[in-house]
């Protein structure tokens, strides 16, 4: 034990406390940084020097303290939980949002919806039936028929627009996924380098974790930690990022680009080898599920198919009755709505040329010389209009179809919103747990700083004490009798 | 797990709570300002189904009320025409009995009676041609503007009817019922058909309209020695036919009036139901909003306090 070893012990303490204080300073500085994980300087006492000497002996104290490393106080299990919940929550939220947007376009129950247009249309027939000779009643009926066709076709157009928007969102989201994945790969490379050279890569790891969570939100990816400090990001069993390599995903060529061809489906594949991307969660997969064909429960394609079915019911039932009726000139009625083969909501329009083509006279079979001919019951008969109007109350008519569609959409929208709320609550809980471990507590840091400051003062006091001892030894000894 | 609490977790949960409070406030304000508890189907899918059905029923009842008003117009016109016709026929009957006193009447007096009878006939023709909103109420579904057309250039005059045989004018008064609102001119005023062989091979006796009967009476009055009382039975037959139609019209009028009061009652009922399903409960919503405001203010107050002090404030 040398005379000055106490000084170096005190010095090691001064250094270690100062370094610890710096870590606390870093924590306080990043108290509000997103994704920052608090750090702590690991202080380790230094063992006494074991002199390789024959003459060494006796007890010796340790030789101070050193900073063994700067630990990042994160918890990879909590991180993994946050990622998995984030993927599910983003999936549910995107689906709920799709339903909500779809729901807002149908405008029910209001006076602007298809339901109102339908009842107005049926009522118009009764008015014409009451007074088949009234041009004004006919004009009103023709107007309400046009309004109904417009309402249905514009409803379909709104679904079509939403489909295209979702398709664009998907492309944008995939670009973001691929950019983020290459970002993670780059960070992996840097982190591996820093760790191999013995440095601290805590801040880089924080950045990488934020990016991985963002990937979880987009595609429901999860992470696997490797020994060299890199992280593999896995998506449905395949690596989105492996070490410093990122694999891109893309929309399979030949996928649908518009609602009209949505039957082809929209699928994702790995850009490298064309393997399909398996099931997952997150925003991207929610968009893919919303864009799916009607047969695969695609939200938007199913809504479009419902519009088509309603248009088909309307066109068939109304045209059939109208074609069995007669105009005031005695001619049989034509098509009220077109197109007829196949009926489509997209192009639904009124096929009547004018008010004179509206046929409301019922027919009656007349036998003349054994030949049965059908002729109108009377020029101003209105019985066919009454038959037409009763379609409105039919349980197999367009009104019933529409009501079923609206209520079905309402139920799905409600349940998807509730699901989104539940998964969001679970995600919030997971995030709160993660934050409670990883986030900076100013009070705690204050206490730590206090401790480091006091320890620093203590070490300085030790230094002073040793200094005074040496002063006594050097300046006050050997001066006896002087 | 007992969580470590940091400024950041407090901040997050406080923000989340504020957000939840604000969302509820916005929902309530939306409900109050729009006065609708269902603004989109997912607010209440079952309620939406009811609302759609109720709205459609209401619209149907509105239309049925319009049908009923129209039907009442037809029936009232027909009723007035038949009542007037009945009194006209009664007058004609008096004149016939007067004309039956063949011994005491001068030819001039008989001519005067004949002229009066012809006047009554014209009045009956005009009653038979009563119109409602441009349509002849006795002509049924025909587009002719007159139910009876007198052909005056032949002697005796002939009368043609323009209605479509068997076709009726009906109005829908409720979901299940339509009521006939016209009267067939041939059943009320008779039709001129000569004796002919029917489809079953039997001889069908000739029938005549009330107009033709009156013409016969007038010509009997004009011919010396002619006794118009021969035609009393025919005239009474026409009167009975008219009475029968008039009572039928009266019965249907009553039916339509009953349907009208039913429709009004149903409308009130449905409107109340729709309001119950669709409209916001104002009192409840306001109370809820008040409570929500208090909760929101409390949350705001708590937020301003929680994030203020740290240990820093007490270390010197």
Contacts between the chains, C-beta under 8 A, distances in Angstrom:
chain1	res1	chain2	res2	distance
A	31	B	7	6.7
A	31	B	8	7.1
A	32	B	8	7.2
A	99	B	42	7.4
A	100	B	40	8.0
A	100	B	42	7.5
A	103	B	40	5.1
A	103	B	41	6.0
A	103	B	42	6.0
A	104	B	40	6.8
A	106	B	41	7.4
A	108	B	40	7.7
A	108	B	41	5.9
A	108	B	48	6.8
A	108	B	52	6.8
A	109	B	38	6.2
A	109	B	41	7.5
A	109	B	48	5.8
A	109	B	51	4.3
A	109	B	52	5.7
A	109	B	55	6.5
A	109	B	278	6.7
A	115	B	52	5.3
A	115	B	55	6.6
A	115	B	56	6.7
A	116	B	55	7.1
A	116	B	59	7.8
A	118	B	56	7.7
A	119	B	55	7.1
A	119	B	56	5.1
A	119	B	59	3.8
A	119	B	60	7.1
A	120	B	59	7.2
A	122	B	59	7.9
A	122	B	60	7.6
A	122	B	63	7.6
A	123	B	59	6.1
A	123	B	60	7.5
A	123	B	62	7.1
A	123	B	63	4.1
A	123	B	66	8.0
A	126	B	63	5.1
A	126	B	66	7.4
A	126	B	67	6.1
A	126	B	172	6.6
A	127	B	63	7.6
A	127	B	66	6.9
A	130	B	66	7.4
A	130	B	67	6.1
A	130	B	70	4.8
A	130	B	171	6.7
A	131	B	70	7.4
A	131	B	133	6.4
A	131	B	135	7.5
A	133	B	134	6.4
A	133	B	135	6.6
A	133	B	143	6.8
A	328	B	143	6.7
A	361	B	141	7.2
A	364	B	166	7.4
A	364	B	167	7.5
A	377	B	141	5.7
A	377	B	164	6.3
A	377	B	166	7.7
A	377	B	167	4.2
A	378	B	140	6.0
A	378	B	141	2.3
A	378	B	142	5.5
A	378	B	143	7.8
A	378	B	163	7.9
A	378	B	164	3.9
A	378	B	167	4.2
A	379	B	141	6.6
A	379	B	142	6.0
A	379	B	143	3.7
A	379	B	164	7.9
A	380	B	135	6.5
A	380	B	141	5.1
A	380	B	142	6.7
A	380	B	143	5.0
A	381	B	141	3.8
A	381	B	164	7.5
A	381	B	167	5.8
A	381	B	169	7.8
A	382	B	141	7.8
A	382	B	169	7.5
A	383	B	170	6.8
A	386	B	170	7.2
A	386	B	172	5.4
A	386	B	178	6.5
A	389	B	63	7.4
A	389	B	172	7.2
A	390	B	175	8.0
A	392	B	56	6.7
A	392	B	60	6.7
A	393	B	56	7.7
A	393	B	60	6.8
A	393	B	175	6.1
A	399	B	56	6.1
A	402	B	52	7.9
A	403	B	49	6.2
A	403	B	52	4.8
A	403	B	53	6.9
A	406	B	41	5.3
A	406	B	48	6.3
A	406	B	49	7.9
A	406	B	52	6.5
A	407	B	41	6.6
A	407	B	45	5.2
A	407	B	46	7.7
A	407	B	48	5.8
A	407	B	49	4.6
A	407	B	52	7.7
A	409	B	41	5.9
A	409	B	42	7.8
A	410	B	40	7.4
A	410	B	41	2.8
A	410	B	42	4.7
A	410	B	43	7.8
A	410	B	44	7.8
A	410	B	45	3.7
A	410	B	48	5.2
A	411	B	42	7.7
A	411	B	45	4.4
A	413	B	40	7.7
A	413	B	41	6.8
A	413	B	42	3.7
A	414	B	42	4.0
A	414	B	43	7.9
A	414	B	45	6.0
A	417	B	42	6.4
A	428	B	16	6.4
A	431	B	12	7.6
A	432	B	3	6.9
A	432	B	9	5.8
A	432	B	12	6.7
A	432	B	13	6.7
A	433	B	1	6.6
A	433	B	3	6.3
A	435	B	6	7.0
A	435	B	8	5.6
A	435	B	9	4.9
A	435	B	12	6.4
A	436	B	3	3.8
A	436	B	4	4.5
A	436	B	5	6.6
A	436	B	6	6.6
A	436	B	9	5.2
A	437	B	4	6.4
A	439	B	6	4.4
A	439	B	7	7.6
A	439	B	8	3.8
A	439	B	9	6.2
A	440	B	6	6.3
A	440	B	7	7.5
A	440	B	8	6.9
A	441	B	4	7.1
A	441	B	5	7.5
A	441	B	6	3.9
A	441	B	7	6.5
A	442	B	6	7.9
A	442	B	7	5.5
A	442	B	310	4.6
A	442	B	311	6.9
A	442	B	312	6.7
A	443	B	310	5.8
A	443	B	311	4.3
A	444	B	6	7.7
A	446	B	310	7.0
A	446	B	311	4.0
A	446	B	312	5.9
A	446	B	315	6.1
A	447	B	311	6.8
A	450	B	315	6.9
